Amino acid sequence: MDFKLKIWRQKNAQAKGSFRTYPVSDVSPEMSFLEMIDYLNKQIIESGGEPITFEQDCREGICGSCGLYINGRPHGPMRRTTTCELHMREFSDGETIVIEPWRSKAFPVIKDLVVDRSSFERVMHAGGFISVDTGSAAEANSLPVSKHNSDKAFDAAACIGCGACVAACKNSSAVLFAAAKIAQYALIPQGKAEAKERVDRMVKQMDTEGFGYCSNTYGCEFDCPKGISVDFIALMNREFFSSKLCKQIPGKYTRKV
Amino acid sequence: MQKLDSKIPDGPLADKWKNYKAGLRLVSPANKKKIEIIVVGTGLAGSAAASSLGELGYKVKVFCFQDSPRRAHSVAAQGGINAAKNYRNDNDSVYRLFHDMIKGGDYRAREANVYRAAEVSNDVIDHFTALGVPFARDYGGTLDTRSFGGVQVSRTFYAKGQTGQQCLLGTYSSLNRQIAKGTVKMYPRRDMLDIVIIDGKTRGIITRNLLTGEIERHSAHAVVLATGGYGTVFYLSTLGLGSNASAAWSAFKKGAFFANPSFIQIHPTSIPVLNDYQCKLTLMSESLRNDGRVWVPKQKGDKRHPVEIPEDERDYYLERRYPAFGNLVPRDVASRAAKERCDAGYGVGDTGLSVYLDFKDAIAKQGEDKIRDKYGNLFEMYEKITGINPYRQPMRIYPAGHYTMGGLWVDYNLMTTIPGLFAIGESNFSDHGANRLGASSLMQCCGDGYFILPNTISDYLADDIRTGKIPEEDKEFEKAEKNVSDRIKRIMSVKGKQTASSFHKRLGKIMWDHCGMRRDAEGLKKGMELLKELEKEFWSDICIPGSDRELNQELEKALKVADFFEVGRLMCEDALQREESCGAHFREEHQTETGEAKRDDSKFAFVGAWEFQGQDARPKLHREELEFKYVELKERSYK
């Protein structure tokens, strides 16, 4: 297969980037998308150029490192598929493929297709945990958790933190990312004690980082490689309003906010 | 010469850890604040250790090469995590878990360490549950378990086929809590390139900031390596592409002994190679063998579509050869059996290098929904990669390089032969002998990080309460930094023609052919020669575009590949000295009449720990004799 690749090249965070076009030929349909870029990079290096920088690690859709904006969609045309799981057989021979980094104010470009997602880390630092020290856990089966809630918590926890939801959103909102973590803990008894403060802090941090608001277009769910449901955003909103109410009631907050 | 002292405590096996722990010294809360600890790597072991040490009040600095600690390759573990809870009333116990691990490791692991790993396994499950890790549950709300390769009880806790991810997000959450509290400082996008030793004690590391290229000095009172395994030495492996040996290797070159480097697990159920540009093999969890049946056609070179091959023309070779365990034989046995069939010409697929894993019977018996519930995400992953729907036709699988049982030699305190340098998780050698049983790596990583290291490192640090901050201006830091800078200058100045990946691919092929699933003396010697030649070519023809003062992924790759030549040679050296077959290490010269591994306990019941002797000198072998007081050494039979 032959393709024309239009790829975003940017030397560093300060430099002005631009698209460059690379023809690539003799691509096997069995190749994954990133293997195709490896193949192109080999040719670029051997002809004295600088290879295209992109992030990747596990190449099996679980680490969340890779994330390219392909033909106007995060992770490309296939649903529930990360960039590394995408294969060239999904494209048609001769096609022009446009490849960009995630575009969001909260994800500044570092180089070529690599962006800085440390804003996600800071949202997690704000409350993406249950405060329990090593050694203080009770026997695991002493606290039954309904299978229904546990399974739903798992569905929320399947988020890989890749940032596709933000890239898909016209407002660059991170609510699906935050909601997934908030919902995971709100659904199970272990997470209840801090639930009210958790949602408050994480939402505040999202705003601080420059992520936009949610306007319910559901683009995030559509493009999420793990199919995280927007239902969790509804759950987060409920938690958030309940948190606001609880703030007025003495004793409902365990810590000062 | 250093003497190997494993520091295994006296007393009965079941009381060793309890009694030993009671005698370990503590550091007072006021003093902990003055003590700094570096943790390298943020997989399960690293992030568990860092968060626990942070909770204790130490000043912790954590390093990883990824942009976030959540991306460490523990995330890709699929099947589960073992614990001796005996929730199924199937007569499981700490002793049985210990016994299974010792036997599964083909009697090449330390009894005391393995027993301790089994002992703390239950605490790990309790802790993860408290952290909100969504393990699978039964309708009554209690935790579910499943059985896993090589054992006869159901002790594996799981979260669909994403157990590693869910456990890692658990340790990541506890790490985040400490980062928010300020007890842990996170340094992402750093490659550790050297350790710094001052007056005989490990006092820091040298890192390269991957964004700016700056070479940085970081000091501490102790350093913990949680840097994973070196399975990417095969190029094609189930590991993440960034996984590497460099941190452990720099420790080896500074005097830390490297134990059993040739013990490397080849996982039986990976998706086979599909094209020439592939740089990664994707694992299909071993848990699939609970319901999938492995087979090849009875007729050589049978090119029919698998669903067209009738039942009586299929050879379910694992069930045939190992009736007691069938498809659930341990990984090393399953891998060699697959290779044997393929080498004999019965393999399937275009290359003839794969076998079928068939769910037809399980689907007929349990229904498609039940199978989807258990393995849905794995089936989906398989279909995405191959374009084949495994609900309709069998998967094709083949063995792939996976997990390294070998690693830095550590004593009972998890300390290497360099004082103040600890190694935990996959980066040490301690608990899996010559072969690891499924679902015991998550268990060991978390046990090391949460429950063992925080106790033993405090005992070591009790001597450091008056030391004060370690100055990064020390001449040892300067020397180490210069070494690292010189090496980078040297590699950048080659300006050759070939890419790091193309060297890595050739290196991997040499290792796979000469030091892979089956080894012999001649092949190993040949392998070492080929590695030397290729290494020479590398240092005269490696091409790294761009500069070292920026984000330069080619430089990162080249530095890792440069170390793999040396790692590969040590693996061959170790495989050559071990004139027996045990676990994953199979020497052609040492097999039974039926082609099973033939161990030699009279000569080789030891840990082979290698000491660096200089760049071009042969490393020196030290033996730590293994004593078995609680298990009887038997032929490992799964028939």
Boltz contact constraints between the chains, C-beta under 6 A:
constraints:
  - contact:
      token1: [A, 28]
      token2: [B, 275]
      max_distance: 6.0
  - contact:
      token1: [A, 30]
      token2: [B, 274]
      max_distance: 6.0
  - contact:
      token1: [A, 30]
      token2: [B, 275]
      max_distance: 6.0
  - contact:
      token1: [A, 31]
      token2: [B, 275]
      max_distance: 6.0
  - contact:
      token1: [A, 31]
      token2: [B, 277]
      max_distance: 6.0
  - contact:
      token1: [A, 35]
      token2: [B, 277]
      max_distance: 6.0
  - contact:
      token1: [A, 39]
      token2: [B, 277]
      max_distance: 6.0
  - contact:
      token1: [A, 42]
      token2: [B, 499]
      max_distance: 6.0
  - contact:
      token1: [A, 45]
      token2: [B, 499]
      max_distance: 6.0
  - contact:
      token1: [A, 45]
      token2: [B, 543]
      max_distance: 6.0
  - contact:
      token1: [A, 45]
      token2: [B, 545]
      max_distance: 6.0
  - contact:
      token1: [A, 50]
      token2: [B, 545]
      max_distance: 6.0
  - contact:
      token1: [A, 50]
      token2: [B, 546]
      max_distance: 6.0
  - contact:
      token1: [A, 53]
      token2: [B, 553]
      max_distance: 6.0
  - contact:
      token1: [A, 57]
      token2: [B, 71]
      max_distance: 6.0
  - contact:
      token1: [A, 57]
      token2: [B, 240]
      max_distance: 6.0
  - contact:
      token1: [A, 57]
      token2: [B, 241]
      max_distance: 6.0
  - contact:
      token1: [A, 57]
      token2: [B, 242]
      max_distance: 6.0
  - contact:
      token1: [A, 58]
      token2: [B, 76]
      max_distance: 6.0
  - contact:
      token1: [A, 58]
      token2: [B, 240]
      max_distance: 6.0
  - contact:
      token1: [A, 59]
      token2: [B, 280]
      max_distance: 6.0
  - contact:
      token1: [A, 60]
      token2: [B, 282]
      max_distance: 6.0
  - contact:
      token1: [A, 62]
      token2: [B, 75]
      max_distance: 6.0
  - contact:
      token1: [A, 62]
      token2: [B, 76]
      max_distance: 6.0
  - contact:
      token1: [A, 62]
      token2: [B, 165]
      max_distance: 6.0
  - contact:
      token1: [A, 63]
      token2: [B, 71]
      max_distance: 6.0
  - contact:
      token1: [A, 63]
      token2: [B, 75]
      max_distance: 6.0
  - contact:
      token1: [A, 65]
      token2: [B, 71]
      max_distance: 6.0
  - contact:
      token1: [A, 81]
      token2: [B, 384]
      max_distance: 6.0
  - contact:
      token1: [A, 85]
      token2: [B, 384]
      max_distance: 6.0
  - contact:
      token1: [A, 111]
      token2: [B, 551]
      max_distance: 6.0
  - contact:
      token1: [A, 117]
      token2: [B, 67]
      max_distance: 6.0
  - contact:
      token1: [A, 121]
      token2: [B, 68]
      max_distance: 6.0
  - contact:
      token1: [A, 124]
      token2: [B, 176]
      max_distance: 6.0
  - contact:
      token1: [A, 125]
      token2: [B, 176]
      max_distance: 6.0
  - contact:
      token1: [A, 125]
      token2: [B, 179]
      max_distance: 6.0
  - contact:
      token1: [A, 125]
      token2: [B, 180]
      max_distance: 6.0
  - contact:
      token1: [A, 128]
      token2: [B, 173]
      max_distance: 6.0
  - contact:
      token1: [A, 128]
      token2: [B, 176]
      max_distance: 6.0
  - contact:
      token1: [A, 129]
      token2: [B, 173]
      max_distance: 6.0
  - contact:
      token1: [A, 129]
      token2: [B, 176]
      max_distance: 6.0
  - contact:
      token1: [A, 129]
      token2: [B, 177]
      max_distance: 6.0
  - contact:
      token1: [A, 130]
      token2: [B, 131]
      max_distance: 6.0
  - contact:
      token1: [A, 130]
      token2: [B, 132]
      max_distance: 6.0
  - contact:
      token1: [A, 132]
      token2: [B, 130]
      max_distance: 6.0
  - contact:
      token1: [A, 133]
      token2: [B, 55]
      max_distance: 6.0
  - contact:
      token1: [A, 134]
      token2: [B, 52]
      max_distance: 6.0
  - contact:
      token1: [A, 134]
      token2: [B, 55]
      max_distance: 6.0
  - contact:
      token1: [A, 134]
      token2: [B, 450]
      max_distance: 6.0
  - contact:
      token1: [A, 137]
      token2: [B, 126]
      max_distance: 6.0
  - contact:
      token1: [A, 137]
      token2: [B, 127]
      max_distance: 6.0
  - contact:
      token1: [A, 137]
      token2: [B, 130]
      max_distance: 6.0
  - contact:
      token1: [A, 139]
      token2: [B, 126]
      max_distance: 6.0
  - contact:
      token1: [A, 140]
      token2: [B, 125]
      max_distance: 6.0
  - contact:
      token1: [A, 140]
      token2: [B, 126]
      max_distance: 6.0
  - contact:
      token1: [A, 140]
      token2: [B, 129]
      max_distance: 6.0
  - contact:
      token1: [A, 140]
      token2: [B, 143]
      max_distance: 6.0
  - contact:
      token1: [A, 141]
      token2: [B, 142]
      max_distance: 6.0
  - contact:
      token1: [A, 144]
      token2: [B, 141]
      max_distance: 6.0
  - contact:
      token1: [A, 145]
      token2: [B, 141]
      max_distance: 6.0
  - contact:
      token1: [A, 146]
      token2: [B, 141]
      max_distance: 6.0
  - contact:
      token1: [A, 147]
      token2: [B, 137]
      max_distance: 6.0
  - contact:
      token1: [A, 147]
      token2: [B, 139]
      max_distance: 6.0
  - contact:
      token1: [A, 150]
      token2: [B, 134]
      max_distance: 6.0
  - contact:
      token1: [A, 150]
      token2: [B, 137]
      max_distance: 6.0
  - contact:
      token1: [A, 153]
      token2: [B, 134]
      max_distance: 6.0
  - contact:
      token1: [A, 154]
      token2: [B, 134]
      max_distance: 6.0
  - contact:
      token1: [A, 154]
      token2: [B, 159]
      max_distance: 6.0
  - contact:
      token1: [A, 157]
      token2: [B, 134]
      max_distance: 6.0
  - contact:
      token1: [A, 161]
      token2: [B, 70]
      max_distance: 6.0
  - contact:
      token1: [A, 185]
      token2: [B, 132]
      max_distance: 6.0
  - contact:
      token1: [A, 188]
      token2: [B, 132]
      max_distance: 6.0
  - contact:
      token1: [A, 190]
      token2: [B, 130]
      max_distance: 6.0
  - contact:
      token1: [A, 190]
      token2: [B, 132]
      max_distance: 6.0
  - contact:
      token1: [A, 191]
      token2: [B, 132]
      max_distance: 6.0
